[in-house]
Amino acid sequence: MTAGLRTIHDGGRYFEGPRWHRGRLWFVDCMARTLLSISPSGELQEHAAVTDDTPCGLGVLPDGDIVVLTMFRKRLLRFADGALSLYADLSAVATGTIDDMIVDAQGRAYVGDLGFNLPPPEGRGAVGRIILVMPDGSARVVADGLRFPNGIAVSADHRRLVVAEMDGAGLADYDIAPDGGLSLRGRFGRVNDPDGICLDGDGAVWVASFTEDAFVRIDRDGVERARVAVPGRRALACALGGADRRTLFCLSAETSYADLRKGKSVSRIDVVEVDAPGNGYP
């Protein structure tokens, strides 16, 4: 469907990491290296610049501070009082570039470690991992054997984590233990090049399919239930927000894998109203 899809912002470079927080959608422009937020009506605000690395994933701590992931120096930065500061250095834990992340309501950050350095090498295999960063700063690997872990989402009850496997063309479903550890429940869904994801109240997952130019809703049985098409645009990430969390924010870009290698991309944010409200993080 494209009915009801409405553009609220156009003209960025490459948007990622959308998180609904305090009445605004927070996100990063990876190529412009900025932390931004936007109101549902399209009022854009720039909050910070990351001068020495590429920002990607975002999370929100229980106290409301924002955590920004930077990919190649493998750091998490805390945004508070208008400034960025080091929150966690994962360079001794991550074996490759780090990509997306999510922070739950207990302040636990789940970070995707690709297991290799970008650009992706040929024959890279299932070497991706999930790193758990606890509020005290300790970090450990809680999942491995992933094929390019990308978007990550955690349910509101902190019992379920889903991660998009970009090379695996599907979703990996985990149970979360009380200590934050993960155990693989199984894999479900079939979608090409899944990027960012979010959960809804029915337990379904909205998935940004980079090469299908669409945002796809997949239920817990792996069945596609809805599709929001953005023809001619790569779907990057999505989040459910708004007053009742029924507004799906769709981040996309006019680009391609070849264009990205040249730094060519124009990004946009569209919104559409959906039936099932958001649940969990993001």
C-alpha positions in Angstrom: 0.0 0.0 0.0 1.0 3.6 -0.5 -2.3 5.2 0.3 -1.9 7.6 3.2 1.9 7.8 2.9 2.9 11.4 3.6 6.4 13.0 3.3 7.4 15.0 6.4 11.1 15.6 5.4 13.2 15.3 2.3 16.7 16.2 1.4 19.0 14.4 3.9 21.8 12.1 3.0 21.3 8.7 4.7 18.9 8.4 7.7 19.2 5.5 10.2 18.3 4.6 13.8 14.8 6.1 14.2 13.6 6.1 17.8 10.4 7.7 19.1 11.2 9.7 22.3 9.4 12.6 24.1 7.1 13.5 21.2 9.8 13.5 18.5 11.5 11.0 16.2 15.2 10.9 16.9 17.6 9.6 14.2 21.0 10.0 12.6 22.2 11.1 9.2 25.1 8.7 8.7 26.7 10.5 5.8 26.2 14.0 7.3 27.4 12.6 10.7 24.6 14.3 12.6 22.1 13.5 15.4 18.7 14.9 14.5 15.1 14.9 15.7 11.9 15.8 13.9 8.3 16.5 15.1 5.4 14.7 13.4 4.6 17.9 11.5 8.2 18.0 10.1 10.0 20.5 12.3 13.7 19.4 12.1 16.3 20.0 14.8 20.0 19.2 14.7 21.4 18.3 18.1 25.0 17.2 17.6 27.7 16.3 15.0 30.0 13.3 15.2 33.2 14.6 13.7 35.4 11.5 13.7 33.3 8.6 12.7 30.0 7.4 11.1 27.0 7.3 13.5 24.4 4.6 12.9 22.3 3.0 15.7 20.5 4.9 18.5 19.1 4.0 21.9 17.4 5.9 24.7 18.5 5.4 28.3 16.0 5.2 31.2 16.9 8.7 32.2 16.1 10.0 28.7 19.6 10.5 27.5 20.4 9.3 23.9 23.1 6.8 23.0 24.7 7.1 19.6 26.6 4.2 18.0 29.7 5.0 15.9 30.6 2.3 13.5 34.3 2.1 12.8 35.8 3.3 16.1 33.3 1.0 17.8 32.0 3.3 20.4 28.8 4.3 22.1 28.4 8.0 22.8 26.1 9.5 25.3 24.2 12.7 24.3 23.4 14.8 27.4 23.2 18.5 28.1 23.8 19.3 24.4 27.1 17.4 24.1 28.4 13.9 23.2 30.7 12.0 25.6 32.0 8.4 25.6 29.6 5.9 27.0 31.2 2.6 26.1 34.3 1.6 24.0 33.7 -1.8 22.3 36.9 -1.9 20.3 38.2 -4.7 22.5 35.0 -6.8 22.2 33.8 -6.3 18.6 35.5 -8.3 15.9 34.2 -6.1 13.1 32.3 -3.0 12.3 29.3 -2.3 14.6 26.1 -1.3 13.0 22.6 -1.1 14.7 21.7 -1.2 18.3 18.8 -0.8 20.7 18.6 0.1 24.4 15.8 -1.4 26.6 14.0 0.2 29.5 16.5 -1.4 31.9 19.4 0.5 30.2 20.8 -2.6 28.5 22.2 -1.9 25.0 22.2 -4.7 22.4 24.7 -3.9 19.7 25.2 -5.7 16.4 28.8 -6.7 15.5 29.1 -7.6 11.9 32.1 -9.8 12.6 34.0 -8.2 9.6 35.0 -4.7 8.6 33.0 -2.8 5.9 32.9 -3.0 3.0 31.6 -6.6 3.2 34.2 -9.1 2.1 33.2 -12.0 -0.2 32.4 -15.3 1.5 32.0 -13.7 4.9 29.7 -16.4 6.3 27.7 -16.3 9.5 30.2 -14.5 11.7 28.0 -11.7 13.1 27.3 -11.4 16.9 25.2 -9.4 19.4 27.1 -7.6 22.1 25.3 -6.8 25.4 26.4 -3.6 27.2 25.1 -3.4 30.7 24.4 -0.1 32.5 27.6 -0.6 34.6 29.6 -0.5 31.3 30.5 -4.3 31.2 30.1 -5.9 27.8 29.8 -9.5 26.7 28.8 -11.4 23.5 25.3 -12.9 23.9 24.7 -14.3 20.4 26.7 -15.3 17.4 26.4 -17.1 14.1 24.4 -14.3 12.5 24.6 -13.3 8.8 25.1 -9.5 8.9 23.0 -8.5 12.0 21.2 -5.3 11.2 18.1 -3.9 12.9 17.4 -5.0 16.4 14.1 -4.7 18.5 13.2 -5.7 22.0 9.6 -6.4 23.3 8.1 -4.3 26.0 8.2 -7.2 28.5 12.0 -7.6 27.9 11.5 -11.3 27.0 12.0 -11.2 23.2 14.6 -9.8 20.9 14.4 -9.9 17.1 17.3 -9.1 14.8 17.3 -8.7 11.0 19.9 -10.8 9.2 20.7 -8.8 6.1 22.6 -11.6 4.4 20.2 -14.2 5.8 17.1 -12.6 4.2 15.0 -13.0 7.3 14.7 -12.5 11.0 16.3 -14.2 14.0 14.1 -14.6 17.1 15.6 -14.8 20.6 14.4 -15.3 24.2 15.9 -12.9 26.6 17.0 -14.3 30.0 16.7 -12.2 33.2 20.4 -11.4 33.0 20.1 -10.1 29.5 21.5 -13.2 27.8 19.9 -14.5 24.6 18.9 -18.0 23.4 17.8 -18.5 19.8 14.1 -19.4 19.5 14.3 -19.8 15.7 14.2 -17.9 12.4 11.2 -16.6 10.6 10.0 -14.6 7.7 11.5 -14.1 4.2 12.5 -10.6 3.1 15.4 -9.5 0.9 18.1 -7.4 2.5 16.3 -6.6 5.8 17.6 -3.4 7.4 15.9 -1.6 10.3 13.0 -3.1 12.2 10.4 -2.4 14.9 7.8 -4.4 16.8 4.1 -3.8 17.2 1.5 -4.9 19.8 0.6 -8.0 17.9 4.1 -9.3 18.0 4.6 -8.6 14.3 7.7 -7.0 12.9 7.9 -4.1 10.5 11.0 -4.6 8.3 12.7 -2.2 6.0 13.6 -4.2 2.9 16.5 -2.4 1.3 16.2 -4.0 -2.2 12.4 -4.5 -2.2 11.8 -0.8 -1.9 9.2 -1.5 0.8 8.4 -1.7 4.5 7.0 -5.1 5.2 4.9 -6.3 8.2 5.7 -9.9 9.1 3.7 -11.8 11.8 5.2 -14.2 14.3 4.6 -17.1 12.0 6.6 -15.5 9.2 3.7 -14.5 7.1 3.6 -11.1 5.3 0.6 -9.2 6.5 1.1 -5.7 5.0 3.4 -3.8 2.7 4.2 -0.1 2.4 5.9 0.5 -1.0 8.4 3.3 -1.6 9.0 2.7 -5.3 12.5 3.6 -6.6 13.8 4.1 -3.1 15.7 1.9 -0.7 14.0 1.2 2.6 16.4 1.9 5.4 14.6 1.8 8.8 11.3 2.3 10.5 9.8 3.1 13.9 6.3 3.3 15.4 5.6 6.6 17.1 3.1 9.4 17.5 0.6 10.0 20.3 -0.7 6.4 20.2 2.3 4.8 18.5 0.3 4.0 15.4 2.3 6.3 13.1 4.9 4.3 11.1 7.9 6.5 10.3 9.5 5.2 7.1 13.1 6.2 6.4 14.3 5.6 2.8 16.9 6.9 0.4 17.3 7.3 -3.3 20.5 5.4 -3.7 22.0 1.9 -4.5 24.9 -0.2 -3.3 27.0 1.2 -6.1 25.9 4.8 -5.3 26.7 4.3 -1.6 30.3 3.4 -2.4 30.5 6.8 -4.1 28.7 8.6 -1.3 25.6 9.4 -3.4 22.3 9.3 -1.5 19.3 11.4 -0.8 17.2 10.5 2.2 13.5 11.0 3.1 11.1 10.4 5.9 7.5 9.4 5.2 4.7 8.6 7.6 1.6 6.4 7.4 -1.0 5.4 10.0 -1.3 1.7 10.8 -3.7 -0.4 12.9 -1.4 -2.1 15.5 0.5 0.3 17.8 4.2 0.0 18.5 5.4 -2.2 21.3 8.8 -2.2 23.0 12.0 -0.7 21.7 12.2 1.0 19.2 
